[in-house]
Every structure is written in C-alpha cells, then in structure tokens.
Amino acid sequence: MKFLYSLLLILCSFYANAQFDVYSPALPFTDAINSKYYEKSPILHPNGNQLYFVRCNDPSNMGGTIDQGDIWYSQIDSLGYWKPPVNVGSQINNKGINTIIGFLNQGKYMVLAEQYGDKAQFAPKGISISEFRNGKWQKPINLDIPYFVKKSNYINGSVSSDGTTLILSLQSFGSYGVEDLYVSELQRSGKWGELKNLGNTINTPFQELTGYLSTNKDYLIFSSNGHPGIGSFDIWVSKRRGNGWKKWEKPVLLNDFVNSQGSDFDFHYLPNSEYGFFTSTRNSDGYGDIKQVKVQQDTLAKKVTMRLAVNEYNFKGKVTDAKSGRPLDANLVFNQKKTRQSSELNASVFGEFSLIVEDDEFIEIVVDKVGYLPVDFSVDIASLSEDSIFQVKLEPLNVGNKVKLDHILFERASDEFLSGSETQLDLLVRMMKENPKVKIFLEGHTDRTGNAKLSIILSQERVDAVRSYLVSHGIKGSRVNGKGFGGTKPIADNSDEETRKLNRRVEFRITAN
C-alpha cells in the first residue's frame, strides 16, 4: 500500500488543475447499454474504453430478477460503438447489492461497495477492493477505513481522479439526517483515513448521494433531494473553501442541461474527457437510464462560449449514419478556398468535429468512412450562425439500400456529363475501391415530358455512361450493372418544373457487400 500511495501521487501530477462545464442537453446514450431494466452508477475505466455500471433486476444477475444490483461493463469497439454489456461475473457480484465506486492505480484496482453472503442482501458490509490480474477481476478484499459505520441500506460514492480521496454517501456517525456525504483520504502510510462528514452546507436532513470531486478537488458535484431543486433528485455543485472538508460555498444547481423533473444523480467524468455520464429517470426505458452530456474543463456552471479572434469561426459538425442516426468517426478532408489551406481530421467516436477557420471562408469538404458512400459538400461560412452544427449523413452500403447521386448531371437530352459531375463520380470510384466486395445496380430516370421510348433509351445511355466511367477508373465491370427506366418511376409530381426536375436522376442500389 505504501508503494500504491507513492505511485498515486506521481500519477496525480499529470492531471491539470481544471474544472468542468456542461454545455449540451442530456444526450441519448446507446441502446446497447440502456435496457428495460434499471441502469445506474456509470463509471468510465481510466483507459476510456470501458464503461462500468450497475444493472438491477436483470435475469442475468447473480440473483436473477430479484437481484437489485450487479456490476456490468461494456467495451467500445474499433468503430466507436459500445458493445452489448456483460456481467462482470461471480468473483465480483453475488445475489446482494453490488455497486462500483471507482478505480485506483489507472484501473488496476476496482473499488466496490458490496456485501458478502446472500442472506445479508440489504446490509452491505462496507468498501472493498478487487485487483485485475490474469485477465480477470479477483475476489474483493475489505478496504479498511477507521471507524467505518453504516447505519442504512444505501452506500455509494466515488474515487477522485488522482486516486487519493474517497467521497462516500452513507448514513453514519454524525449524519444530519439519512445519507450524508463523507470523505476519506489516503495517508502517507498507505492506509485510508477515518471518515469525515462534509458539513451542513452540503448535507441536509434528507439524502445526499454520489458525490464527485472535480480534478483539482475544488468543486464537489453531488445529488440531493434536500436542497430545493426542480426534481426529485437534482445534481448540484459547490466550491470548497480552503484545504479542509467542512467549508463550502452554497450549492447551486449544475444547470437544466442535466437536471429534470425526474431524478438525476451519479454524475461522473474522466479528466480531459469530452463527455460525462449520469443516471436519470427522464424518458427512460426502465426506472433509470444512463445519459451523457458534453463537459468542458476550466469553466463552471455556464454554457461554453468560444473565445476566438474577431475574424475566426469555430466550424462544428456531426457525422451520422443516414439510416440509423448512429454517430460515425468518419474521416474529413477540408479545402479552404480563400486561404488555400487543406486539413484532415477524424470525427470523434460521437461523430463530432470542429475546425477553426476565417469567418468569410468557403470550404469544400469530403467525408469518408469504410462501409459508407463518401460525400462532398461546399460550405459558405458566412452563411452560418454562431451556434450552427453542420450535419453530415452518410449512406450505409447495406444490401438493398438505394442512394441518389445528386451531383452527377448531364447535358440536356444527352449522356454527356456536365462539368463538376466528376467529383461525385470519383467518390463513387473511391467507395468501390475501399469496399471491394460491393456490387451496385445503377438506375437511370427521366421526367415524363418527352417521348416515352426515347426517354428510356436516354436513361439507359446515362446509366451506361456512369458504368463506363467506373470501369475506366479501375472498377471491374462485373460489379456494376444497370438499367434505364425513363419516366416510369417518378418520385415527384411531373406537372410542375420545380418538382419535375427531381425525377431526372441517377441512383444506385447495393446488390452485394
């Protein structure tokens, strides 16, 4: 434990002294994790690639549907999707209530609140610790905290980002009512110090739950139903005065991005992370679901405002799957016409990207991801509002999906490409080279204003022109088939030119991938 203490102090020096902010509404989290059961206590592993949480009453819990808490976890895959979660297993979970508190030593140790013995289901013994060794979590051992006393069924808490401070929620000696928030600090001896009540500025005669310290420990984020808020449980924040644990500024509501008329609690995030997680009963599938919000460090309790030079603009956007709405960590290439600068970046696993540009810039963007049709856009920055979020929707290359090629245009009554069509044709070539198993069926369409037979011939010639372009650029002819349908398959009214022009189109359908 002395070695652990020294190591933790070294690791602590790597964390910036920063606060946080919440600057997005509560965002829906993946259905891979949220279910019809009760999910709570979301805690990211320090590596950022695993989310641990508690699920209640799932038939796969150690105690089945009557089991009120097992620890589960989900792994994020290479594409940025959270995999279906799995139960951590019987080394950690039993038929009682099992709760995760946090991690020590960069995730080598998991801190738990749990009980030993199925008959004591509503009487957790205290705080324990499990080591991750040989690819699995080991049987927990008790974490000795002097004068630890628990007088109620509930216990929860968190571990500070440097691993040297525990914030625990429980009813114990000196409580002002039911569950209060207490602190225990790691001592130089490697042992944990006795519990200290955080005082009556934080604690009320009612319940204070799941306290979480900001990175520099100057701010406490916690939930309470004793401070007057807007819901059953609300998330509050308070600034610490001095180096002790008794003096705090009056708590304020974090903001309505997080709080609702339901219950909101279990707030948690990693240092330097883009997203924080919490539990909420708003619009949940079960009693509670896990939600996420964007967090911004170094500011607190206000919406983030980008501080840029007068002539600069923060161009922000999001990439999603056009069918499912899932975020995509796609590749983006930007070409700025005014400054003639080019840049390339990847969207985050949440599909988001941003680029600082001049406010009168004109940008051409190519967005690409394997398994999707690449797209290109032209954006006039001057036309965007300050808080615009540019939406990019990529069409997945699933068998049966049909994609319209809006930017492949022809001379009137001809199969000659109009200038500029090559850009989308080249993207189509790129897609087929990046996805060598994909086969497509091209469909050519016209409006119904001319001779029906000639329209079919013309639409077939345009299909053949697209196919010839693909083949001449290295795509095997066996991968591209097609047919002209003339005006037999309209998608809009032919009686008006504004809608009639929508019928003059080339599209393709995925036949194999």
C-alpha positions in Angstrom: 0.0 0.0 0.0 3.0 2.4 0.6 4.1 1.7 -3.0 0.5 2.3 -4.2 0.4 5.6 -2.4 3.7 6.8 -3.9 2.6 5.7 -7.4 -0.8 7.5 -7.0 1.0 10.8 -6.0 3.2 10.5 -9.1 0.1 9.9 -11.3 -1.6 12.9 -9.7 1.0 15.3 -11.1 -0.1 14.5 -14.6 -3.6 15.9 -14.1 -4.3 19.5 -14.9 -5.9 21.7 -12.2 -9.1 22.1 -14.1 -12.8 22.5 -13.5 -15.6 21.4 -15.8 -18.7 22.6 -17.5 -21.7 21.1 -19.0 -22.6 22.5 -22.4 -25.1 20.2 -24.0 -28.5 18.9 -23.1 -28.7 15.4 -21.9 -28.0 13.2 -24.9 -29.5 9.8 -25.5 -27.0 7.0 -24.8 -26.7 3.8 -26.7 -29.4 1.2 -26.5 -26.6 -1.4 -26.3 -26.3 -0.4 -22.6 -29.7 1.1 -21.6 -32.4 -1.6 -21.4 -35.8 -2.1 -19.9 -34.0 -2.8 -16.6 -32.6 -0.2 -14.3 -29.1 1.1 -15.2 -27.2 3.4 -12.8 -23.7 4.4 -11.5 -21.9 4.8 -14.8 -18.1 5.0 -14.3 -15.6 5.0 -17.1 -12.5 2.9 -16.7 -9.4 5.2 -16.8 -8.5 3.9 -20.2 -11.7 5.5 -21.5 -12.6 2.3 -23.5 -14.8 0.6 -20.9 -17.9 1.8 -19.1 -18.8 0.0 -15.9 -22.3 0.4 -14.4 -24.9 -1.2 -12.2 -27.9 -3.0 -13.6 -30.8 -4.0 -11.4 -33.3 -6.9 -11.8 -31.8 -8.3 -15.0 -32.4 -12.1 -15.2 -28.7 -12.5 -15.9 -27.8 -11.0 -12.5 -26.4 -13.4 -9.9 -29.7 -13.4 -8.1 -31.9 -13.2 -11.1 -34.8 -10.7 -11.4 -34.9 -10.1 -7.7 -31.2 -9.1 -7.7 -31.1 -5.3 -7.1 -27.6 -4.7 -8.3 -24.9 -6.4 -10.3 -21.9 -4.7 -11.9 -21.8 -4.9 -15.7 -19.4 -3.4 -18.3 -19.3 -2.5 -22.0 -16.3 -2.2 -24.2 -16.1 0.3 -27.1 -15.2 -1.3 -30.4 -12.8 -0.1 -33.1 -15.7 1.8 -34.9 -16.6 3.7 -31.8 -19.7 1.7 -30.9 -20.4 0.4 -27.4 -20.7 -3.4 -27.4 -23.6 -5.2 -25.6 -22.6 -5.2 -21.9 -21.7 -8.3 -19.9 -22.0 -9.1 -16.3 -18.6 -8.8 -14.6 -19.1 -12.2 -13.0 -19.4 -14.1 -9.7 -15.9 -13.0 -8.5 -17.3 -9.5 -8.0 -21.1 -10.0 -8.0 -23.3 -12.0 -5.7 -27.1 -12.1 -5.0 -26.9 -9.0 -3.0 -26.5 -5.4 -4.0 -23.1 -4.7 -5.7 -22.0 -1.2 -6.5 -18.9 0.2 -8.2 -17.3 3.2 -6.5 -14.4 3.8 -8.9 -10.8 2.8 -9.8 -7.3 3.1 -8.4 -3.9 2.9 -9.9 -5.1 3.6 -13.5 -7.7 0.8 -13.4 -5.7 -1.9 -11.8 -8.0 -1.9 -8.8 -11.7 -1.6 -8.6 -13.3 0.0 -5.5 -16.6 -1.6 -4.6 -19.5 -1.3 -2.1 -20.9 -4.7 -1.6 -21.9 -7.4 0.8 -20.7 -10.9 1.5 -23.3 -13.5 2.0 -26.6 -13.8 0.2 -28.7 -13.6 3.4 -27.4 -10.1 4.1 -28.9 -8.7 0.9 -29.8 -5.3 2.3 -26.8 -4.9 4.6 -23.6 -4.3 2.6 -20.5 -4.9 4.7 -18.6 -1.8 3.5 -16.0 -0.8 1.0 -13.8 -3.4 -0.8 -11.2 -3.6 -3.5 -10.6 -6.0 -6.3 -7.4 -6.4 -8.3 -7.5 -7.0 -12.1 -5.0 -9.9 -12.5 -4.5 -12.6 -15.2 -7.3 -11.1 -17.3 -10.0 -11.0 -14.7 -11.1 -9.3 -11.5 -10.1 -11.1 -8.4 -12.2 -11.8 -5.3 -12.6 -8.4 -3.4 -10.9 -7.8 -0.1 -12.1 -5.4 2.5 -10.8 -1.8 2.3 -10.1 -0.8 5.9 -11.4 2.6 6.8 -11.1 3.5 10.5 -14.4 3.9 12.4 -16.4 2.9 9.4 -20.1 2.6 10.4 -23.0 2.2 8.1 -26.5 2.7 9.6 -28.7 2.4 6.4 -29.1 0.1 3.5 -27.7 2.5 1.0 -24.0 3.1 0.3 -22.3 4.7 -2.8 -19.5 7.0 -3.7 -16.6 7.9 -6.0 -12.9 8.0 -6.2 -11.0 11.2 -7.1 -9.2 11.3 -10.4 -5.8 11.0 -8.6 -7.0 8.1 -6.6 -6.2 9.6 -3.2 -9.7 10.6 -2.0 -12.9 8.7 -1.4 -16.3 10.5 -1.3 -18.8 8.2 0.2 -22.6 8.5 0.6 -24.0 6.7 3.6 -25.8 7.1 6.9 -23.1 7.0 9.6 -21.9 8.7 12.8 -22.6 12.4 12.7 -25.2 12.3 9.9 -27.5 15.3 9.7 -30.4 13.0 8.6 -30.3 10.0 6.4 -27.5 9.5 3.8 -24.7 12.2 4.0 -21.5 12.7 2.1 -18.3 11.8 3.8 -14.6 11.9 2.8 -11.7 9.6 3.5 -8.1 10.4 2.3 -5.2 8.1 1.5 -2.5 8.6 4.1 1.3 8.5 3.6 1.3 5.2 5.4 -0.8 3.7 2.6 -3.8 3.5 4.8 -7.1 5.3 4.4 -8.1 8.0 6.9 -11.2 8.0 9.0 -14.5 9.3 7.6 -15.2 13.0 7.9 -18.6 14.5 7.3 -18.6 17.3 4.7 -20.8 19.5 6.9 -24.2 21.0 6.8 -23.6 23.3 3.8 -23.5 20.2 1.7 -25.6 17.7 3.8 -29.2 18.1 4.8 -31.7 16.1 6.9 -32.5 14.3 3.6 -30.4 12.3 1.2 -27.1 13.4 -0.4 -25.9 10.9 -3.0 -22.9 10.1 -5.3 -20.5 13.0 -4.6 -17.8 13.5 -7.2 -14.8 15.8 -7.0 -13.5 17.9 -9.9 -10.0 17.2 -11.0 -8.3 19.7 -8.6 -10.8 18.9 -5.8 -12.0 22.4 -5.5 -15.5 21.6 -6.7 -17.9 18.9 -5.5 -20.7 17.6 -7.8 -23.4 15.7 -5.9 -27.1 14.8 -5.9 -29.6 15.7 -3.2 -33.3 15.7 -2.5 -32.8 18.0 0.4 -31.7 21.2 -1.3 -34.7 22.9 -3.1 -34.4 22.0 -6.8 -36.6 21.1 -9.8 -37.0 17.4 -9.5 -36.9 14.5 -7.0 -33.0 14.3 -7.0 -31.0 17.1 -8.7 -27.3 17.4 -9.4 -25.6 20.3 -7.5 -22.2 21.8 -7.4 -20.3 23.6 -4.6 -16.9 25.2 -4.4 -14.6 24.2 -1.5 -13.2 26.9 0.7 -9.6 26.3 1.8 -8.0 22.9 2.1 -10.4 21.4 4.7 -13.6 19.5 4.0 -16.1 21.4 6.2 -16.3 24.8 4.5 -18.2 25.0 1.2 -20.0 27.7 -0.8 -23.7 27.4 -1.0 -24.5 24.7 -3.6 -26.0 25.7 -6.9 -27.9 23.6 -9.5 -25.5 22.4 -12.1 -27.9 23.5 -14.8 -31.0 22.3 -16.6 -28.9 20.5 -19.2 -28.5 17.9 -16.5 -31.4 18.3 -14.1 -35.0 17.4 -14.9 -38.3 16.9 -13.0 -37.3 13.3 -12.5 -34.3 12.0 -10.6 -30.8 12.8 -11.7 -27.7 11.5 -10.0 -24.4 9.6 -10.3 -22.5 12.3 -12.3 -19.1 11.1 -13.4 -16.4 12.0 -16.0 -12.8 11.4 -16.6 -10.1 14.2 -16.6 -9.8 15.8 -20.1 -12.8 13.8 -21.3 -15.3 15.2 -23.8 -18.4 13.5 -22.2 -19.7 13.0 -18.7 -22.3 10.4 -17.7 -25.0 10.3 -15.1 -28.2 8.4 -14.3 -31.7 9.9 -15.0 -35.3 8.7 -14.9 -36.2 11.1 -17.7 -37.5 9.3 -20.8 -36.0 6.0 -19.5 -36.8 2.5 -20.7 -36.6 1.3 -17.1 -36.6 3.1 -13.8 -33.4 4.8 -14.7 -31.1 5.0 -17.7 -27.6 6.3 -18.3 -27.3 9.7 -20.1 -24.4 11.6 -21.4 -23.6 15.3 -21.6 -20.7 17.2 -23.1 -18.3 18.5 -20.4 -15.8 21.3 -20.8 -13.0 21.8 -18.3 -11.7 25.1 -16.9 -15.1 26.8 -16.7 -18.0 26.1 -14.5 -21.8 26.5 -14.4 -22.3 28.4 -17.7 -22.7 27.5 -21.3 -19.3 27.4 -23.2 -18.6 30.4 -25.4 -15.7 30.0 -27.8 -13.2 32.9 -27.4 -11.9 33.5 -30.9 -10.3 36.3 -32.8 -12.7 38.6 -34.4 -12.4 37.1 -37.9 -12.4 33.5 -36.8 -15.2 31.0 -36.7 -15.5 27.6 -35.0 -16.9 25.4 -37.7 -18.6 22.5 -35.9 -20.4 19.5 -37.2 -21.6 15.9 -36.6 -21.4 12.8 -38.8 -24.1 10.2 -38.5 -25.5 7.1 -40.3 -28.3 8.3 -42.6 -30.4 5.2 -41.7 -29.9 4.6 -38.0 -28.7 8.0 -36.8 -25.7 6.5 -35.2 -22.6 8.8 -34.8 -19.7 7.9 -37.1 -16.0 8.6 -36.5 -15.5 9.4 -40.2 -12.5 10.9 -41.9 -12.9 14.5 -43.1 -10.8 16.5 -45.6 -11.2 20.3 -45.7 -10.1 22.5 -48.5 -10.3 26.2 -47.7 -10.7 28.3 -50.9 -9.6 31.7 -49.5 -6.5 30.7 -47.6 -5.8 27.7 -49.8 -5.2 25.5 -46.7 -6.0 21.9 -46.5 -6.5 19.9 -43.4 -7.6 16.4 -42.4 -9.2 15.1 -39.2 -11.3 12.3 -37.8 -14.6 12.9 -36.1 -14.8 11.6 -32.5 -16.5 8.4 -31.6 -19.5 10.5 -31.0 -19.4 11.8 -34.6 -18.4 15.3 -33.7 -15.7 17.5 -35.3 -14.6 21.2 -35.3 -12.2 23.4 -37.2 -11.2 27.0 -36.7 -11.5 28.9 -39.9 -11.9 32.5 -41.0 -15.4 33.8 -40.8 -15.6 34.6 -44.6 -14.1 31.3 -45.7 -15.6 29.0 -48.3 -14.8 25.3 -47.6 -15.1 22.2 -49.7 -15.4 19.0 -47.5 -15.1 15.4 -48.4 -16.4 12.9 -45.7 -15.4 9.3 -46.0 -15.8 6.1 -44.0 -15.4 2.5 -45.0 -18.8 0.9 -45.4 -20.4 4.2 -46.4 -20.8 6.2 -49.6 -18.4 9.2 -49.4 -19.9 12.6 -49.8 -18.7 16.1 -50.6 -20.1 19.5 -49.6 -19.4 23.1 -50.2 -20.0 25.4 -47.2 -20.0 29.2 -47.1 -19.0 30.0 -43.6 -20.5 33.5 -43.8 -24.0 31.9 -44.1 -23.7 30.0 -40.8 -24.9 31.2 -37.4 -22.6 31.2 -34.5 -24.0 28.1 -32.9 -24.6 26.1 -36.1 -23.9 22.4 -36.1 -23.3 21.2 -39.6 -25.0 17.8 -40.1 -23.4 15.1 -42.4 -25.4 12.0 -43.0 -23.6 9.0 -44.7 -25.5 6.4 -46.6 -24.5 2.8 -45.4 -23.6 0.3 -48.0 -26.2 -2.3 -46.9 -27.7 -4.6 -49.5 -30.9 -3.1 -50.8 -30.1 0.4 -49.8 -30.7 2.9 -52.6 -28.5 6.0 -53.0 -29.3 9.1 -55.2 -26.4 10.6 -57.0 -27.5 14.2 -56.8 -24.3 15.7 -58.3 -24.0 13.6 -61.4 -25.6 15.8 -64.0 -26.0 15.6 -67.8 -26.3 17.9 -70.7 -29.9 18.4 -71.7 -31.2 15.4 -73.8 -27.7 13.9 -73.7 -25.5 11.4 -71.9 -22.6 13.9 -71.7 -21.6 14.8 -68.1 -21.9 18.4 -67.0 -18.8 19.9 -65.7 -18.4 19.1 -61.9 -20.0 15.7 -62.2 -16.6 14.1 -61.9 -16.3 14.9 -58.2 -19.1 12.6 -57.3 -18.1 10.0 -59.9 -14.6 9.9 -58.3 -16.2 9.5 -54.9 -18.2 6.5 -56.2 -14.9 5.0 -57.6 -13.3 5.6 -54.3 -16.1 3.9 -52.4 -15.9 0.8 -54.6 -12.2 0.5 -54.3 -12.4 0.9 -50.5 -15.2 -1.7 -50.4 -14.1 -4.3 -52.9 -17.0 -6.7 -52.3 -19.6 -4.1 -53.1 -21.7 -4.5 -56.2 -24.2 -2.0 -57.5 -27.2 -1.7 -59.8 -27.5 1.7 -61.5 -30.9 3.1 -62.3 -31.4 5.9 -64.7 -34.6 8.1 -64.6 -36.1 11.0 -66.6 -39.3 13.0 -66.3 -42.4 12.3 -68.4 -42.3 15.4 -70.7 -40.9 13.7 -73.8 -41.4 10.6 -75.9 -41.6 7.6 -73.5 -39.5 5.3 -75.7 -36.8 7.9 -76.2 -36.7 8.7 -72.5 -36.0 5.0 -71.8 -33.2 5.0 -74.3 -31.7 8.2 -72.9 -31.9 7.0 -69.3 -30.1 3.7 -70.4 -27.4 5.7 -72.2 -26.8 7.7 -69.0 -26.5 4.5 -67.0 -24.0 3.2 -69.5 -22.0 6.5 -69.2 -21.7 6.1 -65.4 -20.8 2.5 -65.7 -18.1 3.3 -68.4 -16.6 5.9 -66.1 -16.3 3.5 -63.2 -14.8 0.8 -65.4 -12.3 3.2 -67.0 -11.2 4.1 -63.5 -10.4 0.5 -62.4 -13.7 -0.9 -61.3 -14.5 -4.4 -62.7 -17.5 -4.4 -65.0 -18.9 -7.4 -63.2 -19.5 -5.2 -60.2 -21.7 -2.7 -62.0 -24.9 -3.4 -63.7 -27.8 -1.1 -64.5 -31.0 -0.2 -66.4 -32.7 2.9 -67.7 -36.3 3.3 -66.6 -37.2 6.5 -68.4 -40.1 8.3 -66.7 -41.8 5.1 -65.4 -40.7 5.6 -61.8 -41.3 9.2 -60.8 -40.6 10.3 -57.2 -42.3 13.7 -57.6 -45.2 15.5 -59.5 -44.4 15.9 -63.2 -46.9 18.8 -63.7 -44.5 21.4 -62.2 -40.9 22.1 -63.2 -39.8 22.6 -59.6 -40.9 19.1 -58.7 -40.4 17.5 -62.2 -36.7 18.1 -62.1 -36.5 15.7 -59.1 -37.4 12.9 -61.4 -34.4 13.4 -63.6 -31.9 11.4 -61.6 -29.3 8.6 -61.4 -29.3 6.4 -58.4 -27.9 3.0 -57.5 -28.9 0.1 -55.3 -26.4 -2.1 -53.3 -26.7 -5.7 -54.6 -23.8 -7.2 -52.7 -21.3 -6.2 -50.0 
